Amino acid sequence: MQLGAIAVLLERFRIGELAERSGVSVATIKFYIREGLLPPPPLKTGRTMAYYDGEYLERLRLVRSLREEHFLPVRVIRAVLAERG
């Protein structure tokens, strides 16, 4: 893994920045969390403040790819993610 990739994995993002970096809207991220495609935020500092890490960003990009490039429905994406662990 390259040094830049490691740095991204160690960074923390608020949901707006996560949305910007992943290319999906904040509403879409919240939908993916509600549907179980993404876990709850790894770090919550309050009722409305949460931080997401690089690993979360990579999973979000995978979900986006499966949804937009492969046209998979939510239930199939959920099954694919469950198989991956």
C-alpha positions in Angstrom: 0.0 0.0 0.0 1.3 3.4 -0.9 2.0 6.1 1.7 -0.8 8.3 0.4 -3.3 5.5 0.6 -2.3 4.8 4.2 -2.7 8.5 5.1 -6.3 8.5 3.7 -7.1 5.4 5.8 -6.0 7.3 8.9 -7.9 10.5 8.2 -11.2 11.3 9.7 -14.0 13.0 7.8 -17.3 14.7 8.7 -20.2 13.5 6.6 -20.1 16.5 4.2 -16.5 15.8 3.3 -17.2 12.1 3.1 -20.0 12.8 0.6 -17.7 15.1 -1.4 -14.8 12.6 -1.6 -17.1 9.7 -2.5 -19.2 11.5 -5.0 -22.6 10.7 -3.3 -24.9 13.0 -1.4 -25.2 13.2 2.4 -28.8 11.9 1.9 -27.5 8.9 0.0 -25.0 8.1 2.8 -27.7 8.2 5.4 -29.9 6.0 3.2 -27.1 3.4 2.8 -26.7 3.4 6.6 -30.4 2.9 7.2 -30.5 0.1 4.6 -27.5 -1.7 6.3 -25.1 -1.2 3.4 -22.9 0.9 5.6 -22.4 0.5 9.4 -23.1 3.3 11.8 -20.4 6.0 12.0 -17.2 4.6 13.6 -16.7 7.7 15.8 -19.6 9.7 17.2 -18.8 12.7 19.3 -22.3 13.8 20.0 -25.9 13.3 18.9 -25.3 15.0 15.6 -21.6 14.9 15.1 -19.8 11.9 13.7 -16.5 11.2 12.0 -15.8 8.6 9.3 -12.4 7.1 8.4 -10.7 6.0 5.2 -11.9 2.4 5.5 -15.5 3.8 5.6 -14.8 5.9 2.5 -13.5 2.8 0.6 -16.6 0.8 1.6 -18.8 3.7 0.4 -17.0 3.8 -2.9 -17.6 0.1 -3.3 -21.3 0.4 -2.6 -21.5 3.3 -5.1 -19.7 1.2 -7.7 -22.0 -1.8 -7.2 -25.0 0.5 -7.4 -24.0 2.8 -10.3 -21.7 0.7 -12.5 -23.2 -2.8 -12.0 -26.9 -1.7 -11.5 -27.3 -4.0 -8.4 -30.3 -3.6 -6.1 -29.8 -2.9 -2.4 -30.6 -6.5 -1.4 -27.9 -7.9 -3.7 -25.3 -5.3 -2.6 -26.1 -6.3 1.1 -25.5 -9.9 0.2 -22.2 -9.1 -1.6 -21.0 -7.1 1.4 -21.9 -9.9 3.8 -19.9 -12.4 1.7 -16.9 -10.0 1.8 -17.1 -9.7 5.6 
